[in-house]
């Protein structure tokens, strides 16, 4: 089963698929799976692990650079034809 995003997996969902062997989550972490409930199940749970770790660092740094250098302000200035014509 492919679990997109932080979709909760309940015991009712697992009961609908008796031959299910593996649940793959596309988000980081296991919190939304509620693994304590499924401790005795033979189902394998896995996620993407730390593959999004570097993207989580890049995004806030990019936002910080954009704010410090006023990139969005300059973009709105240029797109809005706000400069004087000589």
Phi and psi restraints in degrees (range 20) as a CNS / XPLOR table:
assign (resid 1 and name C) (resid 2 and name N)
       (resid 2 and name CA) (resid 2 and name C) 1.0 -100.5 20.0 2
assign (resid 2 and name N) (resid 2 and name CA)
       (resid 2 and name C) (resid 3 and name N) 1.0 122.7 20.0 2
assign (resid 2 and name C) (resid 3 and name N)
       (resid 3 and name CA) (resid 3 and name C) 1.0 -108.0 20.0 2
assign (resid 3 and name N) (resid 3 and name CA)
       (resid 3 and name C) (resid 4 and name N) 1.0 104.7 20.0 2
assign (resid 3 and name C) (resid 4 and name N)
       (resid 4 and name CA) (resid 4 and name C) 1.0 -85.8 20.0 2
assign (resid 4 and name N) (resid 4 and name CA)
       (resid 4 and name C) (resid 5 and name N) 1.0 126.1 20.0 2
assign (resid 4 and name C) (resid 5 and name N)
       (resid 5 and name CA) (resid 5 and name C) 1.0 69.6 20.0 2
assign (resid 5 and name N) (resid 5 and name CA)
       (resid 5 and name C) (resid 6 and name N) 1.0 -164.9 20.0 2
assign (resid 5 and name C) (resid 6 and name N)
       (resid 6 and name CA) (resid 6 and name C) 1.0 -84.2 20.0 2
assign (resid 6 and name N) (resid 6 and name CA)
       (resid 6 and name C) (resid 7 and name N) 1.0 53.0 20.0 2
assign (resid 6 and name C) (resid 7 and name N)
       (resid 7 and name CA) (resid 7 and name C) 1.0 -73.8 20.0 2
assign (resid 7 and name N) (resid 7 and name CA)
       (resid 7 and name C) (resid 8 and name N) 1.0 126.5 20.0 2
assign (resid 7 and name C) (resid 8 and name N)
       (resid 8 and name CA) (resid 8 and name C) 1.0 -72.6 20.0 2
assign (resid 8 and name N) (resid 8 and name CA)
       (resid 8 and name C) (resid 9 and name N) 1.0 137.9 20.0 2
assign (resid 8 and name C) (resid 9 and name N)
       (resid 9 and name CA) (resid 9 and name C) 1.0 -106.8 20.0 2
assign (resid 9 and name N) (resid 9 and name CA)
       (resid 9 and name C) (resid 10 and name N) 1.0 116.7 20.0 2
assign (resid 9 and name C) (resid 10 and name N)
       (resid 10 and name CA) (resid 10 and name C) 1.0 -104.1 20.0 2
assign (resid 10 and name N) (resid 10 and name CA)
       (resid 10 and name C) (resid 11 and name N) 1.0 166.4 20.0 2
assign (resid 10 and name C) (resid 11 and name N)
       (resid 11 and name CA) (resid 11 and name C) 1.0 -66.1 20.0 2
assign (resid 11 and name N) (resid 11 and name CA)
       (resid 11 and name C) (resid 12 and name N) 1.0 -28.3 20.0 2
assign (resid 11 and name C) (resid 12 and name N)
       (resid 12 and name CA) (resid 12 and name C) 1.0 -65.8 20.0 2
assign (resid 12 and name N) (resid 12 and name CA)
       (resid 12 and name C) (resid 13 and name N) 1.0 -39.7 20.0 2
assign (resid 12 and name C) (resid 13 and name N)
       (resid 13 and name CA) (resid 13 and name C) 1.0 -65.7 20.0 2
assign (resid 13 and name N) (resid 13 and name CA)
       (resid 13 and name C) (resid 14 and name N) 1.0 -43.0 20.0 2
assign (resid 13 and name C) (resid 14 and name N)
       (resid 14 and name CA) (resid 14 and name C) 1.0 -66.0 20.0 2
assign (resid 14 and name N) (resid 14 and name CA)
       (resid 14 and name C) (resid 15 and name N) 1.0 -31.8 20.0 2
assign (resid 14 and name C) (resid 15 and name N)
       (resid 15 and name CA) (resid 15 and name C) 1.0 -66.7 20.0 2
assign (resid 15 and name N) (resid 15 and name CA)
       (resid 15 and name C) (resid 16 and name N) 1.0 -24.9 20.0 2
assign (resid 15 and name C) (resid 16 and name N)
       (resid 16 and name CA) (resid 16 and name C) 1.0 -73.1 20.0 2
assign (resid 16 and name N) (resid 16 and name CA)
       (resid 16 and name C) (resid 17 and name N) 1.0 -18.6 20.0 2
assign (resid 16 and name C) (resid 17 and name N)
       (resid 17 and name CA) (resid 17 and name C) 1.0 -124.4 20.0 2
assign (resid 17 and name N) (resid 17 and name CA)
       (resid 17 and name C) (resid 18 and name N) 1.0 81.0 20.0 2
assign (resid 17 and name C) (resid 18 and name N)
       (resid 18 and name CA) (resid 18 and name C) 1.0 -66.8 20.0 2
assign (resid 18 and name N) (resid 18 and name CA)
       (resid 18 and name C) (resid 19 and name N) 1.0 -23.4 20.0 2
assign (resid 18 and name C) (resid 19 and name N)
       (resid 19 and name CA) (resid 19 and name C) 1.0 -97.0 20.0 2
assign (resid 19 and name N) (resid 19 and name CA)
       (resid 19 and name C) (resid 20 and name N) 1.0 11.1 20.0 2
assign (resid 19 and name C) (resid 20 and name N)
       (resid 20 and name CA) (resid 20 and name C) 1.0 -64.4 20.0 2
assign (resid 20 and name N) (resid 20 and name CA)
       (resid 20 and name C) (resid 21 and name N) 1.0 132.3 20.0 2
assign (resid 20 and name C) (resid 21 and name N)
       (resid 21 and name CA) (resid 21 and name C) 1.0 -114.8 20.0 2
assign (resid 21 and name N) (resid 21 and name CA)
       (resid 21 and name C) (resid 22 and name N) 1.0 -25.8 20.0 2
assign (resid 21 and name C) (resid 22 and name N)
       (resid 22 and name CA) (resid 22 and name C) 1.0 -146.2 20.0 2
assign (resid 22 and name N) (resid 22 and name CA)
       (resid 22 and name C) (resid 23 and name N) 1.0 138.1 20.0 2
assign (resid 22 and name C) (resid 23 and name N)
       (resid 23 and name CA) (resid 23 and name C) 1.0 -119.3 20.0 2
assign (resid 23 and name N) (resid 23 and name CA)
       (resid 23 and name C) (resid 24 and name N) 1.0 122.4 20.0 2
assign (resid 23 and name C) (resid 24 and name N)
       (resid 24 and name CA) (resid 24 and name C) 1.0 -112.5 20.0 2
assign (resid 24 and name N) (resid 24 and name CA)
       (resid 24 and name C) (resid 25 and name N) 1.0 120.9 20.0 2
assign (resid 24 and name C) (resid 25 and name N)
       (resid 25 and name CA) (resid 25 and name C) 1.0 -96.5 20.0 2
assign (resid 25 and name N) (resid 25 and name CA)
       (resid 25 and name C) (resid 26 and name N) 1.0 141.2 20.0 2
assign (resid 25 and name C) (resid 26 and name N)
       (resid 26 and name CA) (resid 26 and name C) 1.0 -92.1 20.0 2
assign (resid 26 and name N) (resid 26 and name CA)
       (resid 26 and name C) (resid 27 and name N) 1.0 -1.0 20.0 2
assign (resid 26 and name C) (resid 27 and name N)
       (resid 27 and name CA) (resid 27 and name C) 1.0 -110.9 20.0 2
assign (resid 27 and name N) (resid 27 and name CA)
       (resid 27 and name C) (resid 28 and name N) 1.0 167.4 20.0 2
assign (resid 27 and name C) (resid 28 and name N)
       (resid 28 and name CA) (resid 28 and name C) 1.0 -81.8 20.0 2
assign (resid 28 and name N) (resid 28 and name CA)
       (resid 28 and name C) (resid 29 and name N) 1.0 141.9 20.0 2
assign (resid 28 and name C) (resid 29 and name N)
       (resid 29 and name CA) (resid 29 and name C) 1.0 96.9 20.0 2
assign (resid 29 and name N) (resid 29 and name CA)
       (resid 29 and name C) (resid 30 and name N) 1.0 161.7 20.0 2
assign (resid 29 and name C) (resid 30 and name N)
       (resid 30 and name CA) (resid 30 and name C) 1.0 -114.7 20.0 2
assign (resid 30 and name N) (resid 30 and name CA)
       (resid 30 and name C) (resid 31 and name N) 1.0 4.3 20.0 2
assign (resid 30 and name C) (resid 31 and name N)
       (resid 31 and name CA) (resid 31 and name C) 1.0 -59.3 20.0 2
assign (resid 31 and name N) (resid 31 and name CA)
       (resid 31 and name C) (resid 32 and name N) 1.0 -43.4 20.0 2
assign (resid 31 and name C) (resid 32 and name N)
       (resid 32 and name CA) (resid 32 and name C) 1.0 -71.8 20.0 2
assign (resid 32 and name N) (resid 32 and name CA)
       (resid 32 and name C) (resid 33 and name N) 1.0 -14.3 20.0 2
assign (resid 32 and name C) (resid 33 and name N)
       (resid 33 and name CA) (resid 33 and name C) 1.0 -75.7 20.0 2
assign (resid 33 and name N) (resid 33 and name CA)
       (resid 33 and name C) (resid 34 and name N) 1.0 -27.7 20.0 2
assign (resid 33 and name C) (resid 34 and name N)
       (resid 34 and name CA) (resid 34 and name C) 1.0 64.2 20.0 2
assign (resid 34 and name N) (resid 34 and name CA)
       (resid 34 and name C) (resid 35 and name N) 1.0 54.6 20.0 2
assign (resid 34 and name C) (resid 35 and name N)
       (resid 35 and name CA) (resid 35 and name C) 1.0 -63.8 20.0 2
assign (resid 35 and name N) (resid 35 and name CA)
       (resid 35 and name C) (resid 36 and name N) 1.0 -20.8 20.0 2
assign (resid 35 and name C) (resid 36 and name N)
       (resid 36 and name CA) (resid 36 and name C) 1.0 -64.8 20.0 2
assign (resid 36 and name N) (resid 36 and name CA)
       (resid 36 and name C) (resid 37 and name N) 1.0 -29.5 20.0 2
assign (resid 36 and name C) (resid 37 and name N)
       (resid 37 and name CA) (resid 37 and name C) 1.0 -70.1 20.0 2
assign (resid 37 and name N) (resid 37 and name CA)
       (resid 37 and name C) (resid 38 and name N) 1.0 -29.5 20.0 2
assign (resid 37 and name C) (resid 38 and name N)
       (resid 38 and name CA) (resid 38 and name C) 1.0 -107.1 20.0 2
assign (resid 38 and name N) (resid 38 and name CA)
       (resid 38 and name C) (resid 39 and name N) 1.0 24.2 20.0 2
assign (resid 38 and name C) (resid 39 and name N)
       (resid 39 and name CA) (resid 39 and name C) 1.0 -57.0 20.0 2
assign (resid 39 and name N) (resid 39 and name CA)
       (resid 39 and name C) (resid 40 and name N) 1.0 -35.7 20.0 2
assign (resid 39 and name C) (resid 40 and name N)
       (resid 40 and name CA) (resid 40 and name C) 1.0 -97.5 20.0 2
assign (resid 40 and name N) (resid 40 and name CA)
       (resid 40 and name C) (resid 41 and name N) 1.0 3.0 20.0 2
assign (resid 40 and name C) (resid 41 and name N)
       (resid 41 and name CA) (resid 41 and name C) 1.0 -78.0 20.0 2
assign (resid 41 and name N) (resid 41 and name CA)
       (resid 41 and name C) (resid 42 and name N) 1.0 156.2 20.0 2
assign (resid 41 and name C) (resid 42 and name N)
       (resid 42 and name CA) (resid 42 and name C) 1.0 -94.5 20.0 2
assign (resid 42 and name N) (resid 42 and name CA)
       (resid 42 and name C) (resid 43 and name N) 1.0 15.3 20.0 2
assign (resid 42 and name C) (resid 43 and name N)
       (resid 43 and name CA) (resid 43 and name C) 1.0 -84.0 20.0 2
assign (resid 43 and name N) (resid 43 and name CA)
       (resid 43 and name C) (resid 44 and name N) 1.0 136.8 20.0 2
assign (resid 43 and name C) (resid 44 and name N)
       (resid 44 and name CA) (resid 44 and name C) 1.0 -90.6 20.0 2
assign (resid 44 and name N) (resid 44 and name CA)
       (resid 44 and name C) (resid 45 and name N) 1.0 128.5 20.0 2
assign (resid 44 and name C) (resid 45 and name N)
       (resid 45 and name CA) (resid 45 and name C) 1.0 -110.2 20.0 2
assign (resid 45 and name N) (resid 45 and name CA)
       (resid 45 and name C) (resid 46 and name N) 1.0 133.9 20.0 2
assign (resid 45 and name C) (resid 46 and name N)
       (resid 46 and name CA) (resid 46 and name C) 1.0 -145.8 20.0 2
assign (resid 46 and name N) (resid 46 and name CA)
       (resid 46 and name C) (resid 47 and name N) 1.0 156.8 20.0 2
assign (resid 46 and name C) (resid 47 and name N)
       (resid 47 and name CA) (resid 47 and name C) 1.0 -133.1 20.0 2
assign (resid 47 and name N) (resid 47 and name CA)
       (resid 47 and name C) (resid 48 and name N) 1.0 -174.5 20.0 2
assign (resid 47 and name C) (resid 48 and name N)
       (resid 48 and name CA) (resid 48 and name C) 1.0 -75.8 20.0 2
assign (resid 48 and name N) (resid 48 and name CA)
       (resid 48 and name C) (resid 49 and name N) 1.0 -6.2 20.0 2
assign (resid 48 and name C) (resid 49 and name N)
       (resid 49 and name CA) (resid 49 and name C) 1.0 68.6 20.0 2
assign (resid 49 and name N) (resid 49 and name CA)
       (resid 49 and name C) (resid 50 and name N) 1.0 -134.7 20.0 2
assign (resid 49 and name C) (resid 50 and name N)
       (resid 50 and name CA) (resid 50 and name C) 1.0 -99.9 20.0 2
assign (resid 50 and name N) (resid 50 and name CA)
       (resid 50 and name C) (resid 51 and name N) 1.0 24.3 20.0 2
assign (resid 50 and name C) (resid 51 and name N)
       (resid 51 and name CA) (resid 51 and name C) 1.0 -68.4 20.0 2
assign (resid 51 and name N) (resid 51 and name CA)
       (resid 51 and name C) (resid 52 and name N) 1.0 -21.8 20.0 2
assign (resid 51 and name C) (resid 52 and name N)
       (resid 52 and name CA) (resid 52 and name C) 1.0 -94.1 20.0 2
assign (resid 52 and name N) (resid 52 and name CA)
       (resid 52 and name C) (resid 53 and name N) 1.0 2.5 20.0 2
assign (resid 52 and name C) (resid 53 and name N)
       (resid 53 and name CA) (resid 53 and name C) 1.0 -59.0 20.0 2
assign (resid 53 and name N) (resid 53 and name CA)
       (resid 53 and name C) (resid 54 and name N) 1.0 -47.2 20.0 2
assign (resid 53 and name C) (resid 54 and name N)
       (resid 54 and name CA) (resid 54 and name C) 1.0 -69.6 20.0 2
assign (resid 54 and name N) (resid 54 and name CA)
       (resid 54 and name C) (resid 55 and name N) 1.0 -32.7 20.0 2
assign (resid 54 and name C) (resid 55 and name N)
       (resid 55 and name CA) (resid 55 and name C) 1.0 -67.8 20.0 2
assign (resid 55 and name N) (resid 55 and name CA)
       (resid 55 and name C) (resid 56 and name N) 1.0 -32.9 20.0 2
assign (resid 55 and name C) (resid 56 and name N)
       (resid 56 and name CA) (resid 56 and name C) 1.0 -66.7 20.0 2
assign (resid 56 and name N) (resid 56 and name CA)
       (resid 56 and name C) (resid 57 and name N) 1.0 -27.6 20.0 2
assign (resid 56 and name C) (resid 57 and name N)
       (resid 57 and name CA) (resid 57 and name C) 1.0 -83.7 20.0 2
assign (resid 57 and name N) (resid 57 and name CA)
       (resid 57 and name C) (resid 58 and name N) 1.0 -39.5 20.0 2
assign (resid 57 and name C) (resid 58 and name N)
       (resid 58 and name CA) (resid 58 and name C) 1.0 -63.5 20.0 2
assign (resid 58 and name N) (resid 58 and name CA)
       (resid 58 and name C) (resid 59 and name N) 1.0 -41.0 20.0 2
assign (resid 58 and name C) (resid 59 and name N)
       (resid 59 and name CA) (resid 59 and name C) 1.0 -63.0 20.0 2
assign (resid 59 and name N) (resid 59 and name CA)
       (resid 59 and name C) (resid 60 and name N) 1.0 -51.7 20.0 2
assign (resid 59 and name C) (resid 60 and name N)
       (resid 60 and name CA) (resid 60 and name C) 1.0 -65.0 20.0 2
assign (resid 60 and name N) (resid 60 and name CA)
       (resid 60 and name C) (resid 61 and name N) 1.0 -33.5 20.0 2
assign (resid 60 and name C) (resid 61 and name N)
       (resid 61 and name CA) (resid 61 and name C) 1.0 -65.8 20.0 2
assign (resid 61 and name N) (resid 61 and name CA)
       (resid 61 and name C) (resid 62 and name N) 1.0 -41.7 20.0 2
assign (resid 61 and name C) (resid 62 and name N)
       (resid 62 and name CA) (resid 62 and name C) 1.0 -61.8 20.0 2
assign (resid 62 and name N) (resid 62 and name CA)
       (resid 62 and name C) (resid 63 and name N) 1.0 -40.8 20.0 2
assign (resid 62 and name C) (resid 63 and name N)
       (resid 63 and name CA) (resid 63 and name C) 1.0 -64.3 20.0 2
assign (resid 63 and name N) (resid 63 and name CA)
       (resid 63 and name C) (resid 64 and name N) 1.0 -40.6 20.0 2
assign (resid 63 and name C) (resid 64 and name N)
       (resid 64 and name CA) (resid 64 and name C) 1.0 -63.0 20.0 2
assign (resid 64 and name N) (resid 64 and name CA)
       (resid 64 and name C) (resid 65 and name N) 1.0 -44.6 20.0 2
assign (resid 64 and name C) (resid 65 and name N)
       (resid 65 and name CA) (resid 65 and name C) 1.0 -62.6 20.0 2
assign (resid 65 and name N) (resid 65 and name CA)
       (resid 65 and name C) (resid 66 and name N) 1.0 -41.6 20.0 2
assign (resid 65 and name C) (resid 66 and name N)
       (resid 66 and name CA) (resid 66 and name C) 1.0 -61.4 20.0 2
assign (resid 66 and name N) (resid 66 and name CA)
       (resid 66 and name C) (resid 67 and name N) 1.0 -38.5 20.0 2
assign (resid 66 and name C) (resid 67 and name N)
       (resid 67 and name CA) (resid 67 and name C) 1.0 -72.2 20.0 2
assign (resid 67 and name N) (resid 67 and name CA)
       (resid 67 and name C) (resid 68 and name N) 1.0 -45.5 20.0 2
assign (resid 67 and name C) (resid 68 and name N)
       (resid 68 and name CA) (resid 68 and name C) 1.0 -65.0 20.0 2
assign (resid 68 and name N) (resid 68 and name CA)
       (resid 68 and name C) (resid 69 and name N) 1.0 -37.6 20.0 2
assign (resid 68 and name C) (resid 69 and name N)
       (resid 69 and name CA) (resid 69 and name C) 1.0 -92.6 20.0 2
assign (resid 69 and name N) (resid 69 and name CA)
       (resid 69 and name C) (resid 70 and name N) 1.0 0.8 20.0 2
assign (resid 69 and name C) (resid 70 and name N)
       (resid 70 and name CA) (resid 70 and name C) 1.0 56.3 20.0 2
assign (resid 70 and name N) (resid 70 and name CA)
       (resid 70 and name C) (resid 71 and name N) 1.0 43.7 20.0 2
assign (resid 70 and name C) (resid 71 and name N)
       (resid 71 and name CA) (resid 71 and name C) 1.0 -65.9 20.0 2
assign (resid 71 and name N) (resid 71 and name CA)
       (resid 71 and name C) (resid 72 and name N) 1.0 -44.0 20.0 2
assign (resid 71 and name C) (resid 72 and name N)
       (resid 72 and name CA) (resid 72 and name C) 1.0 -67.6 20.0 2
assign (resid 72 and name N) (resid 72 and name CA)
       (resid 72 and name C) (resid 73 and name N) 1.0 -35.3 20.0 2
assign (resid 72 and name C) (resid 73 and name N)
       (resid 73 and name CA) (resid 73 and name C) 1.0 -64.9 20.0 2
assign (resid 73 and name N) (resid 73 and name CA)
       (resid 73 and name C) (resid 74 and name N) 1.0 -44.5 20.0 2
assign (resid 73 and name C) (resid 74 and name N)
       (resid 74 and name CA) (resid 74 and name C) 1.0 -65.4 20.0 2
assign (resid 74 and name N) (resid 74 and name CA)
       (resid 74 and name C) (resid 75 and name N) 1.0 -37.0 20.0 2
assign (resid 74 and name C) (resid 75 and name N)
       (resid 75 and name CA) (resid 75 and name C) 1.0 -64.3 20.0 2
assign (resid 75 and name N) (resid 75 and name CA)
       (resid 75 and name C) (resid 76 and name N) 1.0 -45.0 20.0 2
assign (resid 75 and name C) (resid 76 and name N)
       (resid 76 and name CA) (resid 76 and name C) 1.0 -64.2 20.0 2
assign (resid 76 and name N) (resid 76 and name CA)
       (resid 76 and name C) (resid 77 and name N) 1.0 -35.8 20.0 2
assign (resid 76 and name C) (resid 77 and name N)
       (resid 77 and name CA) (resid 77 and name C) 1.0 -62.6 20.0 2
assign (resid 77 and name N) (resid 77 and name CA)
       (resid 77 and name C) (resid 78 and name N) 1.0 -46.9 20.0 2
assign (resid 77 and name C) (resid 78 and name N)
       (resid 78 and name CA) (resid 78 and name C) 1.0 -70.2 20.0 2
assign (resid 78 and name N) (resid 78 and name CA)
       (resid 78 and name C) (resid 79 and name N) 1.0 -44.6 20.0 2
assign (resid 78 and name C) (resid 79 and name N)
       (resid 79 and name CA) (resid 79 and name C) 1.0 -69.5 20.0 2
assign (resid 79 and name N) (resid 79 and name CA)
       (resid 79 and name C) (resid 80 and name N) 1.0 -25.7 20.0 2
assign (resid 79 and name C) (resid 80 and name N)
       (resid 80 and name CA) (resid 80 and name C) 1.0 -88.4 20.0 2
assign (resid 80 and name N) (resid 80 and name CA)
       (resid 80 and name C) (resid 81 and name N) 1.0 5.7 20.0 2
assign (resid 80 and name C) (resid 81 and name N)
       (resid 81 and name CA) (resid 81 and name C) 1.0 52.2 20.0 2
assign (resid 81 and name N) (resid 81 and name CA)
       (resid 81 and name C) (resid 82 and name N) 1.0 46.9 20.0 2
assign (resid 81 and name C) (resid 82 and name N)
       (resid 82 and name CA) (resid 82 and name C) 1.0 -89.8 20.0 2
assign (resid 82 and name N) (resid 82 and name CA)
       (resid 82 and name C) (resid 83 and name N) 1.0 -8.7 20.0 2
assign (resid 82 and name C) (resid 83 and name N)
       (resid 83 and name CA) (resid 83 and name C) 1.0 -82.8 20.0 2
assign (resid 83 and name N) (resid 83 and name CA)
       (resid 83 and name C) (resid 84 and name N) 1.0 152.3 20.0 2
assign (resid 83 and name C) (resid 84 and name N)
       (resid 84 and name CA) (resid 84 and name C) 1.0 -74.1 20.0 2
assign (resid 84 and name N) (resid 84 and name CA)
       (resid 84 and name C) (resid 85 and name N) 1.0 144.4 20.0 2
assign (resid 84 and name C) (resid 85 and name N)
       (resid 85 and name CA) (resid 85 and name C) 1.0 -96.4 20.0 2
assign (resid 85 and name N) (resid 85 and name CA)
       (resid 85 and name C) (resid 86 and name N) 1.0 127.5 20.0 2
